[in-house]
Amino acid sequence: MAREWAIETGQIEGLYRFDCGLTMTLIEDGITASRIPATASEMSPEQVAAILLDHLATLEGLFAFVKGDGPLSKGYIHELHQALLRHQPTHRVFAAASSTYFDKPLDRGKYKEQPNNPLRPDGTTFEYCSPLEVNAEMDRLIEFFYSQEGQNISPEIQAAWLHHAFTCIHPCADGNVRVARALATLVLIKAGLMPLVVPAVEKHSSYIPALEAADAGDYRALVETFRRWQGRRMIELSQRVSFDEAKPAGSLDEFFSAVEQNMVLKGLSAPKSWETVSARGSEAFTFCEDRFREIAERLRQSAKPSGLHFMVGDSSELPPGYDLADRGYPAFDATTRILQLGYRSSPKESMQAQIDLVRARAGKASRGLELAVLWYRSELESGALGHPFLISFAESKQDLLERFSKWPDTQMLIGLSKWRQSYLAESR
């Protein structure tokens, strides 16, 4: 994962051009100049390898920064820029007067001194922040970032906003989007998620269109793209199981352990570590069930004059139109439990509207991952509430419950608002 991040964050910028085979070789066997062909870049294989290793060291630094719980500051962002571009001495500049490009020395770890507004394909210029306003805009960015703390905003939303806001400022002469992806990664790994890996093959199909939509004030595509990539990385991580080469067993315990490992490698069973996800999912589900019952009781009390009956119970029926493929989670096709919170006019009638909590697993056998989805349904509409919640075997019980405790209420509020609108419409 770390090598993939190091490769893709430069490849998407066009620093080098690796085919799938070379990319996989560098990911699996390591980054060395001898493995990089001279045709992969205008730079020498040695310089390309040095840049890749800079990216790799930067990611390791991000994890160390999160572990040290340091504050995000302009000084740290300067350090990020310097680390990512340590072996990039120049950057390409367009001379409007002669309509030519030339290489100019790059001030690493410093703000830009000249405008760096790019030309669009249609000939228009996209305006980034002017050099004179960069310092003040960076102050505002950091201030606003910290103002979001404690507001139960999902890490994908925070990461998408920070990435886009930093990109709009474009404070440095070059390397800004690499720094933006590093900052988004910082937010995600601090929340216990995966680093942001942007596949170069999705640059024009997903990444750029989502950023352009954010330019117009619509962050939904960027957030959903980040979530889709997160889900994909978690699934890939769960499938990467490796063991030491077979060796003679020195005891019966070692023998049976080797047998279990062999069953895993043949796909006949799952690693023991993956089994913990079932317990994690049950704990999260129990938390949500308690929350459902608490909300139902409060609704009974506050809406008593209406005569509505609020119910909590299990369901065997998936919501109409239920499909996780368009949410970026096509592999989670095995439903293990559905819990519903709904209301009806009398105990004998069917539910008029309800919120379903669906617990799903990726495949028939455990792969160390589960998904919780809140889904709203009524006679008029059916659809997911907010974003799904990914449960991983690698996350501790304490971290999972702390993260999960902030998830249901935000999504439930959307569903309850729909209830209210539906009930008011029926009452007219």
N, C-alpha and C positions, 0 to 999 in steps of 0.2 A: 504493500500500500504506500509506504513512504517513497520508494523509488518511482512508483507510478505518479505520485503527486509531483515529484521533482521533474519528471519528464514532461508531463502534460502541461504544467503551468508555463513552460517556455515554448512548447510545441504550438500551443494555441496562439502564441504571439508571432510565430513564424521565425523564431530564432534558429530553428533547425527543422528538418523534415525526416521523420522516421516512419518507415512502414510498420505494419503490425508485427511482422517477424522480428525486426530489430528492437522494437519496443519491448516485446516479450522477453527477448534475450537479455536486455539490460535490466529488466525487472527481476528476472529469475536468477541470472548469473552475476549481476553486479555491474556497476558503471566504471568502465575503463576506456581510455582513448583507443586502445587496440581493437575494440569491438565496434568503433564508430567509423563508417566509411567517409572518405574525403568529400564525397558527393552529398552528404547529409546537410551541409551548411557552407556558407561562404567563409566561415571561420574554420580554423584548423581543428582536427579531432581532439587535440589536446585542450584547446580553449573551450570547445563544446563540453568535454568531460569536466573541466574545471567549473563551468557554469552550472552543470547538473549537480555537481557535488555541493556547490554553494546553495542551490535550492534545497538539497537534502539536509544540509546543516541548518538551514533556516527553519525547516519543519521541526527538526529536533529541538531547536531553540524555542519554538512556539510551545511545545510540550513542557519544556523546562520553565518557561514563563508562566504557564498556567499553574504548574506545580508550586511555583514560588508565590503565586497569587499577587503578582505585581500589578500596578495600575496602568491602564492604557493612557498614554501621553504622547505629546508631539515628539518628545525625545526618543521614546521607544519606536515610534513610527519611522523616525530618521534612521534608527539602528536597523530596522527591518529592511529599509530601502538599501542601506549600505551592504547588508549581508546578502541580499538577493542578487545584487549587481556587482559584487566584489570583483569579478573577473570580466566585467563588461566596461572597458575604458571609454568607449564612444557611443554615440547614438546618431541615428540618421535624421537629418533635418532637411526640410524642403525650402528651397530659395525661390520665392514667388517671382522675383525680378527676372530670373533666368529659367524658371520652370524646371529646375534640376535639383537633385538630392546630393548632399555631401555629409561626410562624417564629422561630428563635432565632439570634443572632449566632454565627458559626462561627469558632472559634480554629484558623486554618490553621497547620499545622506543629507542632501540639501534641497531647499525649495527652488523652483524654477526662477530664472531671471528674465526669461523671454516668454511670450505667449506660445502655447503649443496646441493651437486649435487645428484639428484635422479637416481635410477636405472630404466631403461625402462623394459617393459615386456620381451623384447628380450635379456635382460642381459647386454646391453650397458649402459653407463653412460651419462646423459645429463649434459653438463657443463654450470653452471651459472657463473656469475662474481666472481672472487676470492675475498676474504676478503680484500686484500691489494689494490684492484682497486675500491672498492665500492664507496668510498667518491668522487673520481674523476669522476666516471661514473654518480653518482647522480648529480653532478654539471653540467655535459654535458646534462643530461636529462632535467633538469629545464631550462637551457639556450636554448636548442632546442625548448622546449615547448613554451617559450615566443617569440622565433623567428617566430612562426607561426601566431602571432597576426596580424590582419589587412590584412590577405591574403585570406579572404573569404573561408576558409576551413570549411566544414560542421562540426557541433559538434560531429556527429557520427564518422567521420574520426579521429578527434582529440582524442575522448574518446578511440577509438580502438587502436590508436597508443600509447597513454600514458599507457593504460592497458598492452599492450604487452611489451613495452619497460621496464616498471617497473618490470614485471614478469621475463624478461630475466636477469635483474640485480640481482633480488632476494636478496635484500640487508640485510634482517633480517633473523634470525635463523628460524622463523616460522611465519605464518600469512601473507605472502607476497601477495598471490592472493586475500585475503580479502581486503588488503590495495589497491591493483590494482583496484578492483571493486569499492571501495570507491572513488578513484581518478577519475575513469571513470564517476561515478555518479556526482562528483563535476563539471566536464566539462558539463555534460548534463543538470543539474538543473540550472547552470549558464546561459545556452542558452534557458531556459524556457521549457525544456523537462522533461521527467520522470526519476526517479532514475533507475539505471541499475539493474534489477532483473533477475538473471540467474536461470531458473528453473532447479532443480537438475535432473529432468527426462531427460533433454536435454544435460546433461554433456557430454555423449559419442557420442550422435548423431549429435550435432551441435557445442557445445562450444569447446571441446578439438580438434576436427578436424580443426576448424577455427583457433585456436591458433597455431596448428602445421603448417598450411598453411602459417601463418604469420612468423613462424620461418624460412620458406624457402623464405621469402620476398614478399609473396602474401597476401595482407591485405583485398582483396575483400570479402572473405567469412566472416571474422570477422566483417567488416563494415556492410555488408548486414544482418548478424545475429543481430547485435545491432539495426539496423533499424526495422527489423521484430519484435523484442521484444518491441521496442518503440510503433509501431503501435498497437500491441496487447494491451499494457497497456493503451493507450489512449482510445481505444474502450471500454475496461473494465471499465475505469473510467467514461466514458459517460453513462454507463448503471447502475451505482451505485447511484440510486436516493432514498433518504429516507426522510420521513416526520414524524412529531410528531404524536402520536396517536390521533385519532378523539376526538374532544371535542365540547361541545355545542357552537354554533356561538353566539357571542355577538352583531353582527351587520350584515347588509346585505353584506358588503364588506367581512367580515370573512366567511359568508356562501358561497359566490361565489368562494372565494379562496379555501375553502374546496372542493367544487365541482370540480374545476380545478385539485386539487391535486389527487382527487379520479380518475379522467380520466387518469392521468399520471400513477398511480399505476396499473390501468387495461390495460395499454398499448394502450389506445385510443387516446392519444395526448402526446406531448412532453413538458417538463418543459419550462417555458418562457425563462429561461437563455439560453437554447439551440438555441433559435431563432436568437440570435446574430451571430451565425456562418454563417448564410446566408449573412448578411451584411458584415462580415469579408471576406467571400469568394468573394463577389462582388468587394470589395475594392482591394483585391489582384489581381483579374482578370482584373480590370480596369487599375491597375498599369502595368500589363504585356501586356495588349493590347496597351497601349501608347508606351511601350518599343518596341513591334513588329513594330508599325508604324514608330517609329524613326529609327529602324534598316533597315526597307524596304526602307525608303527614302535615307538613306546613301548608301545602296546597289545600288539603282537606279543611284545615282550620280557617285559612284566609278566604277560601271560595265556598264556604259552607252554605251561604244563602242561595247559591246558584243551583244546588241540588246535584251537582256533578259528582261522580264516583271516580276517585283516583286509585289506580291499581298498580301493583308491582308484582311481576311473576316471570317465569320462564316461558319461552316461546319456541316452537319447533319450525316456525315458518320464516324464511328469509324475507326481508323487506322487498317490495316490488322494485324492479330496476337495480337491485343490488349488484354492483360490479366494481371490483377494485382495480381492474386493469387500467381504467382511465385516470385512476388516482396515483399510478406509478407503482402499484403493488400487485402485478398479475400472478405472482407465484403463490400468494396466500389464498388458496382455493379450498382449504379444508376447514369448515366451520365446526367449532367444538362446543359452543354454547351461545344462546341468544337470550338476553335479559331485556324485559320491556317495562317501561313506565308509561302508562296511558290513562285516558279518561273516557267515560261514557255517561250517558244520561241516566241509565238505570243498570243494575247488576246483570240483567238478562240480555242487554243489548251488546253488540260488538263494539270494539273500541272505535271512537270517532277520530282520535288522533293519538299517536304514541311515539315515544323515542326508544329505539332499540340499541342496546349495547351488544355488538357482535364480537365474539372472540374467534379469531381465525389463525390457522397454522399453515405454514408453507409445505404442502405435500402431505402424504399419508403418514410418513414417519417424521419424527422431530428433526429439525435442522438447526435447533438452537434459537429459533426466532418465532415470536408470535406477534399478533397485531390486534389492537382494540380499536373498534370503529363505532362511532355514534351515528345513528341513522334516523332521520325524521320521516314519518309517513302519516298521511291523512287521506281522506277521500279525494283530495284535490292535487296532492303532490307527494313526491318521495325523493329523498336525496340525502347525501352525507352531510353531517354537521361538522364544519371545520376540517382539520387534518387528522388522519389516523395516528395512533400512538404505537410506536415500535417497542417491543419488549425483547431484550437480548439476554442470552445465558451469561454473557460476560459482565453484566451489570450487577452490583451488589444489591441486596434487598433494600438497604437503607437508601441508596442513591435512587433506585427505581421508584420507591414509594414517595420520596421527596419530589421527584420530577413528575410522577403521575398525579400527585395531590393537586397540582395546579392545572391539570388538563381537563377533567370532566366539566367543571363549573363554567369555563369559558365557552365550551361547545354547547352545554346544556342551556345557557342563557339564550343562545340563538334559537334553539328548539322551543323553549318556553315562550319566547316572543312570538314565534309562529303560532303556537297554541292560542295565545291571547288574541292575535289578529283573527284567527279562524273562529274562535268562540264569539268574538264581537260581531263578525260578519253573519254568523248563524242567528244571533240574537236580534238582528235588525228586522 
